[in-house]
Amino acid sequence: MTEKAYRPDYRRVVIRTSDGELIEGSVNIASKERVSDVFTKQDPPFIVLKDVYFRENRIDTLIVNKRFIVWAEPLD
């Protein structure tokens, strides 16, 4: 019996936070059907973003609390 190999599936998004910040990064939707599922159908209160652009800086990984997200837009 073989398990299905886990393969990340990253999608680009832009997020606006409640304090007005814009964050662009990639979210992994490997086990979800759509980008919106990451924001609405998961129990964890945090979203992990990779390859992030935030305040004119590039950051490898940023963890954002979902309670502070006003909106998110998929770019892909």
N, C-alpha and C positions, 0 to 999 in steps of 0.2 A: 504494500500500500504506500503510495507516495502522496505527500501533501502538496497542494498547489503552492508554487513558489511565490513569495511576496515580491511584488514589483511596484515601486512607487510610481505614481502618476501625478506629476506636478502641473498645476495650472496657475497662470498669472492673475493676480487680483489687485485692485486698489481698494483700500479701506479708509473711511473717514471715522475718526474717533470723536468722542463727545467733547473733547477740548479743542477740536478743529484741526488736528493733525491729519495729514495724508500719508498713508503708508502703502508702498507698492512692494509686493513680494509674491512668492509662489507657495501655494498650499497643496498638500498631498491629498488627492481624492481617491486613492487606490481602492478603498473598500466602499466608496460611495458611488452614487450614480451621477450626481451633479455637484457643481461647486457650492450651490446653495445648501446642500445637505451638510456640509462641513459647519455651516453657521447655524443651522436650525435643527438638525437631527442628532447631534452628538451630546452626550451628557457632560463631558469634561468642560469646565468653564474657560479653558484657554485654547487659542488657535496658535499653532506653530507655523511661522513663515520662514522660508529659506530665501536666500539671494535677495535681500531686502534693500530698498532705497527709502531712507527716512532722514528728513532734515538735511538733504543734500549729501548724505553719507551712504556708503554701501556697507551693509552689515550681513554677516553670514547667516545668523539665525536670530529671530526675534519672536518672543512669546507674548501674545496680546490677550488680555482678558475680554471675553465676548460681551460682558456687561457694558463695556465702554465703546462698543462699535455702533455707530449710527447707521452706516450703510456700507455695503461692499459691492463692487462691480467686477465681474470677470472680464479679463482682457483678451483671453484666447477664444 
